[in-house]
Amino acid sequence: MTIPLSHYLIVSGILFTIGLFGLMIRRNILLILLSIELMLNAANLNFIAGSALHGEINGQLTAFFVMVIAAAEVTIGLAIAVLLFRKMDSVDTNDIRHLKG
């Protein structure tokens, strides 16, 4: 029994919507980074489902590179969040907005 492609696309759409909603609503930098990760995972699910449908490896390779880029994004984002927390004792985006110099 195989799972049809539409199920993967529905789950991916739900994941992307949750990530987009979290990105628009949240004020905490860590939760914003988590929302971006959900959106990237939704894109990866689409790449892998399309790759499995067509029997090619290109989608899986693209998903791998997206995961590498996501890991680098999280590393840099967490480093910025730690530095901001040390300087301002907060990771709220409203406080960061006042850093313009």
C-alpha positions as CSV (number, residue, x, y, z in Angstrom):
1,M,0.0,0.0,0.0
2,T,1.5,3.3,-1.0
3,I,0.6,6.7,0.3
4,P,-0.6,9.1,-2.5
5,L,1.3,12.3,-3.2
6,S,-1.7,14.4,-2.2
7,H,-1.3,13.3,1.5
8,Y,2.3,14.5,1.5
9,L,1.3,17.8,0.0
10,I,-1.4,18.3,2.5
11,V,0.9,17.6,5.5
12,S,3.5,19.9,3.9
13,G,0.9,22.7,3.5
14,I,-0.2,22.3,7.1
15,L,3.4,22.5,8.3
16,F,4.2,25.5,6.2
17,T,1.0,27.3,7.4
18,I,1.9,26.6,11.0
19,G,5.4,27.9,10.4
20,L,4.1,31.0,8.6
21,F,1.6,31.7,11.4
22,G,4.3,31.4,14.0
23,L,6.6,33.7,12.1
24,M,4.0,36.4,11.8
25,I,2.7,36.2,15.4
26,R,5.6,35.4,17.7
27,R,7.9,38.0,19.2
28,N,10.6,35.8,20.6
29,I,13.6,35.2,18.3
30,L,13.9,31.5,19.3
31,L,10.3,30.8,18.4
32,I,10.8,32.7,15.1
33,L,13.7,30.5,14.3
34,L,11.6,27.4,15.1
35,S,8.9,28.7,12.8
36,I,11.4,29.1,9.9
37,E,12.6,25.6,10.5
38,L,9.1,24.3,10.2
39,M,8.7,26.1,6.9
40,L,12.0,24.6,5.6
41,N,10.9,21.1,6.7
42,A,7.7,21.6,4.7
43,A,9.7,22.4,1.6
44,N,11.9,19.4,2.2
45,L,8.9,17.2,2.5
46,N,7.7,18.5,-0.9
47,F,11.2,17.9,-2.4
48,I,11.4,14.3,-1.1
49,A,7.8,13.4,-2.1
50,G,8.3,14.7,-5.6
51,S,11.6,12.8,-5.8
52,A,10.0,9.6,-4.8
53,L,7.1,10.1,-7.2
54,H,9.5,10.6,-10.2
55,G,12.0,8.0,-9.1
56,E,14.9,10.5,-9.2
57,I,17.4,11.5,-6.5
58,N,17.5,15.3,-7.3
59,G,14.8,16.2,-4.8
60,Q,16.5,14.2,-2.1
61,L,19.8,16.0,-2.8
62,T,18.1,19.3,-2.7
63,A,16.5,18.5,0.6
64,F,19.9,17.6,2.0
65,F,21.4,21.0,0.9
66,V,18.4,22.7,2.5
67,M,19.0,20.9,5.8
68,V,22.7,22.0,5.6
69,I,21.6,25.6,5.0
70,A,19.0,25.4,7.8
71,A,21.7,24.1,10.3
72,A,23.9,27.1,9.4
73,E,21.0,29.5,9.8
74,V,20.1,28.1,13.2
75,T,23.8,28.3,14.3
76,I,24.1,32.0,13.3
77,G,20.6,32.8,14.7
78,L,21.3,31.2,18.0
79,A,24.6,33.0,18.3
80,I,22.9,36.3,17.6
81,A,20.2,35.5,20.2
82,V,22.7,34.7,22.9
83,L,24.6,37.9,22.2
84,L,21.4,39.9,22.4
85,F,20.3,38.2,25.6
86,R,23.7,39.0,27.1
87,K,23.5,42.6,26.1
88,M,19.8,43.4,26.7
89,D,18.5,40.5,28.9
90,S,15.8,39.8,26.4
91,V,15.2,38.2,23.1
92,D,12.0,40.0,22.3
93,T,11.9,41.5,18.8
94,N,10.4,44.8,20.1
95,D,13.5,45.4,22.2
96,I,15.8,44.6,19.3
97,R,14.0,47.2,17.1
98,H,15.5,49.9,19.4
99,L,19.1,48.9,18.5
100,K,19.2,51.1,15.4
101,G,22.0,53.4,15.8
